[in-house]
Amino acid sequence: MRERLVTLIFVAVAAALAITAAWVQPENTTQNLFDDQGQAFYPKFLDPLVCKALEVVAYDEATATARPFKVEFRDRRWSLPSHFNYPADAQDRLAKTAAALMDLKKESVRSDSVSDQASLGVIDPLDQKATSLTGRGKRVTLRDEKGAVLADFVLGKAVEGKPGYRYIRVPGQKRTYAVKTDADPSANFEDWIETDLLKLSATDIRKITINNYSINEQLGQLENVERTVLTREKDKWTVSTGRAPRKAAIDALTGALDTLKIVNVQPKPPALTKDLRAQQGLMLSMDSLLSLRQKGFFVTPDGQLLSNEGELIVETDKGLVYTLRFGEIAPGAPSASTAADDKTSERRYLFITVSYHDEKAAGYNDGDPTKVRVTGNRLTRELTHRFADWYYVISGADFTKLRPRAKDL
């Protein structure tokens, strides 16, 4: 009986050792490591047009902060919830991004270890448990119209020695893959909006009035006042100072107007927006006055709107007259290409208004005056509707280009 019991114990131990050996065999480990290689990340995501929202979270190592960005289709239009629901020009861009992420395959397994995530750059920027301030990737989430997740990735570093490949991990999973993709959704506001802010080209401009001044808020008076008028006739520019203008300076100014981009926005108070859209004068409330003052804009007793960094009046041969008023320094990171103590890195608030004048459109392309008037008024209404809602923020570099001194011209 005793011998039989010992035999049974040996058999059980042998079986246990066999199971353990099978579990730790290298070939089984290898098979497990590559068991999903070549499969699609999200096999049920088959139509890029189903995507109605994109969330991108970038990580700024310099400030150790996550920077969220979102674009979505809401109320029958694309908008940016991360920027006060500013209108987005996003449909084509989002569809291309969704298509690129939809097709991703698990091409090559690189690691199943959490300790490798920092070196591969795939730490989730939203992971508050992670202690590393470096090695965080860009998280990209696609959702359908009901908010359900279609795809979710952490995009990491480029794979060394394999152009076009980068490390990718699904949030909440340990495994990191090397995947061939050029998908890199931007978290920059300016990359998702209508880029032609003023809807004018350099060749449209016929006159520019530069009113450089500053406001002494304590004394309530203008200082450092300088007025310069540039006029174009038959492609030749003249300056009110009587001296011949420098072509490079004129080209820089008109080029900045042609390509003017905004880097952020702040909404105006609803009452101020209503007044601006009505175009029948400003009936300013206390909220409107306070908002204007905070952004660097002031209303005189006779109703004139001034700004603490001057203004630019641009007349076009289509009869449109733009007034660009430059306000206070706006919060936000400076351009990466400029030093923090460089004045050209200081973002500025911009207040834009536009109007149409028949006499300034005289002779435009020798066109039909009625058609010119209809087109001019339509564009003015469209732009007024757009400009009325927002204080724009422009880069310090554009601010500098748009405020040349007379000596620079």
ChimeraX attribute file (.defattr): number of C-alpha atoms within 10 A of each C-alpha:
attribute: neighborCount
match mode: 1-to-1
recipient: residues
	/A:1	6
	/A:2	6
	/A:3	8
	/A:4	8
	/A:5	10
	/A:6	11
	/A:7	12
	/A:8	11
	/A:9	12
	/A:10	11
	/A:11	12
	/A:12	12
	/A:13	12
	/A:14	12
	/A:15	12
	/A:16	12
	/A:17	12
	/A:18	11
	/A:19	11
	/A:20	11
	/A:21	11
	/A:22	13
	/A:23	12
	/A:24	10
	/A:25	10
	/A:26	11
	/A:27	11
	/A:28	11
	/A:29	13
	/A:30	10
	/A:31	10
	/A:32	10
	/A:33	15
	/A:34	14
	/A:35	11
	/A:36	15
	/A:37	14
	/A:38	13
	/A:39	12
	/A:40	15
	/A:41	21
	/A:42	15
	/A:43	13
	/A:44	10
	/A:45	18
	/A:46	13
	/A:47	12
	/A:48	20
	/A:49	14
	/A:50	15
	/A:51	26
	/A:52	22
	/A:53	25
	/A:54	23
	/A:55	20
	/A:56	23
	/A:57	22
	/A:58	25
	/A:59	23
	/A:60	15
	/A:61	12
	/A:62	8
	/A:63	8
	/A:64	13
	/A:65	13
	/A:66	19
	/A:67	16
	/A:68	17
	/A:69	19
	/A:70	21
	/A:71	27
	/A:72	26
	/A:73	19
	/A:74	14
	/A:75	7
	/A:76	6
	/A:77	12
	/A:78	21
	/A:79	23
	/A:80	23
	/A:81	16
	/A:82	15
	/A:83	16
	/A:84	12
	/A:85	15
	/A:86	20
	/A:87	18
	/A:88	20
	/A:89	18
	/A:90	20
	/A:91	18
	/A:92	10
	/A:93	13
	/A:94	22
	/A:95	17
	/A:96	16
	/A:97	20
	/A:98	28
	/A:99	18
	/A:100	15
	/A:101	26
	/A:102	21
	/A:103	15
	/A:104	19
	/A:105	20
	/A:106	19
	/A:107	18
	/A:108	16
	/A:109	19
	/A:110	17
	/A:111	17
	/A:112	14
	/A:113	10
	/A:114	13
	/A:115	11
	/A:116	17
	/A:117	23
	/A:118	19
	/A:119	13
	/A:120	25
	/A:121	24
	/A:122	30
	/A:123	29
	/A:124	28
	/A:125	25
	/A:126	19
	/A:127	12
	/A:128	8
	/A:129	7
	/A:130	12
	/A:131	8
	/A:132	11
	/A:133	16
	/A:134	17
	/A:135	19
	/A:136	29
	/A:137	27
	/A:138	27
	/A:139	27
	/A:140	24
	/A:141	19
	/A:142	25
	/A:143	19
	/A:144	18
	/A:145	13
	/A:146	9
	/A:147	11
	/A:148	11
	/A:149	15
	/A:150	23
	/A:151	21
	/A:152	19
	/A:153	21
	/A:154	25
	/A:155	26
	/A:156	27
	/A:157	19
	/A:158	19
	/A:159	15
	/A:160	9
	/A:161	7
	/A:162	11
	/A:163	11
	/A:164	13
	/A:165	19
	/A:166	22
	/A:167	24
	/A:168	31
	/A:169	28
	/A:170	19
	/A:171	18
	/A:172	10
	/A:173	9
	/A:174	15
	/A:175	18
	/A:176	25
	/A:177	23
	/A:178	23
	/A:179	23
	/A:180	20
	/A:181	18
	/A:182	13
	/A:183	16
	/A:184	13
	/A:185	22
	/A:186	17
	/A:187	20
	/A:188	16
	/A:189	19
	/A:190	14
	/A:191	17
	/A:192	21
	/A:193	20
	/A:194	13
	/A:195	14
	/A:196	14
	/A:197	16
	/A:198	16
	/A:199	13
	/A:200	16
	/A:201	15
	/A:202	15
	/A:203	13
	/A:204	18
	/A:205	22
	/A:206	21
	/A:207	21
	/A:208	22
	/A:209	18
	/A:210	22
	/A:211	20
	/A:212	23
	/A:213	18
	/A:214	20
	/A:215	20
	/A:216	12
	/A:217	11
	/A:218	6
	/A:219	7
	/A:220	10
	/A:221	9
	/A:222	16
	/A:223	12
	/A:224	10
	/A:225	11
	/A:226	13
	/A:227	16
	/A:228	17
	/A:229	16
	/A:230	18
	/A:231	16
	/A:232	14
	/A:233	9
	/A:234	6
	/A:235	10
	/A:236	10
	/A:237	16
	/A:238	17
	/A:239	19
	/A:240	14
	/A:241	14
	/A:242	7
	/A:243	10
	/A:244	11
	/A:245	19
	/A:246	14
	/A:247	12
	/A:248	10
	/A:249	14
	/A:250	16
	/A:251	12
	/A:252	15
	/A:253	20
	/A:254	20
	/A:255	16
	/A:256	19
	/A:257	22
	/A:258	19
	/A:259	17
	/A:260	19
	/A:261	21
	/A:262	23
	/A:263	17
	/A:264	22
	/A:265	19
	/A:266	16
	/A:267	16
	/A:268	19
	/A:269	18
	/A:270	13
	/A:271	15
	/A:272	21
	/A:273	20
	/A:274	16
	/A:275	15
	/A:276	19
	/A:277	17
	/A:278	13
	/A:279	14
	/A:280	8
	/A:281	10
	/A:282	18
	/A:283	13
	/A:284	15
	/A:285	12
	/A:286	10
	/A:287	14
	/A:288	18
	/A:289	15
	/A:290	15
	/A:291	17
	/A:292	23
	/A:293	16
	/A:294	12
	/A:295	21
	/A:296	24
	/A:297	24
	/A:298	22
	/A:299	15
	/A:300	9
	/A:301	7
	/A:302	6
	/A:303	12
	/A:304	9
	/A:305	13
	/A:306	21
	/A:307	26
	/A:308	22
	/A:309	22
	/A:310	23
	/A:311	25
	/A:312	21
	/A:313	18
	/A:314	21
	/A:315	24
	/A:316	22
	/A:317	18
	/A:318	24
	/A:319	25
	/A:320	22
	/A:321	21
	/A:322	20
	/A:323	18
	/A:324	19
	/A:325	22
	/A:326	29
	/A:327	28
	/A:328	19
	/A:329	17
	/A:330	21
	/A:331	12
	/A:332	13
	/A:333	11
	/A:334	19
	/A:335	16
	/A:336	8
	/A:337	7
	/A:338	14
	/A:339	12
	/A:340	13
	/A:341	9
	/A:342	11
	/A:343	14
	/A:344	18
	/A:345	21
	/A:346	25
	/A:347	26
	/A:348	29
	/A:349	28
	/A:350	27
	/A:351	22
	/A:352	22
	/A:353	19
	/A:354	22
	/A:355	18
	/A:356	22
	/A:357	16
	/A:358	15
	/A:359	10
	/A:360	17
	/A:361	21
	/A:362	16
	/A:363	13
	/A:364	15
	/A:365	10
	/A:366	9
	/A:367	11
	/A:368	10
	/A:369	14
	/A:370	10
	/A:371	10
	/A:372	20
	/A:373	18
	/A:374	11
	/A:375	14
	/A:376	20
	/A:377	18
	/A:378	13
	/A:379	17
	/A:380	20
	/A:381	16
	/A:382	12
	/A:383	20
	/A:384	20
	/A:385	17
	/A:386	16
	/A:387	21
	/A:388	24
	/A:389	20
	/A:390	21
	/A:391	20
	/A:392	22
	/A:393	25
	/A:394	22
	/A:395	23
	/A:396	21
	/A:397	19
	/A:398	22
	/A:399	23
	/A:400	17
	/A:401	17
	/A:402	21
	/A:403	18
	/A:404	18
	/A:405	15
	/A:406	17
	/A:407	8
	/A:408	11
	/A:409	18
